[in-house]
Amino acid sequence: MGEAVTREVLTGFLEAFNNQDPIAIMGYFASDCVFVMPRGARPRGDQYVGKDQYVGKEEVRAGLAQRFAGMPNLHYGDDRHWVCGDAIGVSEWTLTGTSTAGQQIEVR
C-alpha cells in the first residue's frame, strides 16, 4: 500500500504540477499507474499507462512533459481539497494558461 492520502499529499501533487516537474509528479504514481488527460482522444481524453514494473512510469511522464510543452505558463489555482479516510482524495482547481498557439485557456 502506498502513502495515505492527506490534504498535504494533494497540495504537494498540485505544487509539482505548478512547477511543471514531471519527475516530482511521478513520485506520486505507482509503476503501473494510469493517467487520463481531460483533452485528447475521445471519449475520455489521452490516456498514458505505466504498463508494469519493467516499463514503469515513463509513458505517463512523457505525456505530462508533452502537456507542459504545449502550455508553458500552465497554472492550477483556486484549489480546494477533500480527503475521505486514508485512500480517497479529491482536488478541485482552475487551470489557466496560454497554448503555444496563443489560445487562452481557463478550465474549472
PyMOL commands that set and color helices and strands:
alter all, ss='L'
color gray80, all
select helices_A, chain A and resi 7-18+22-26+58-70
alter helices_A, ss='H'
color red, helices_A
select strands_A, chain A and resi 34-36+47-49+75-84+88-98+104-107
alter strands_A, ss='S'
color yellow, strands_A
deselect
rebuild
show_as cartoon
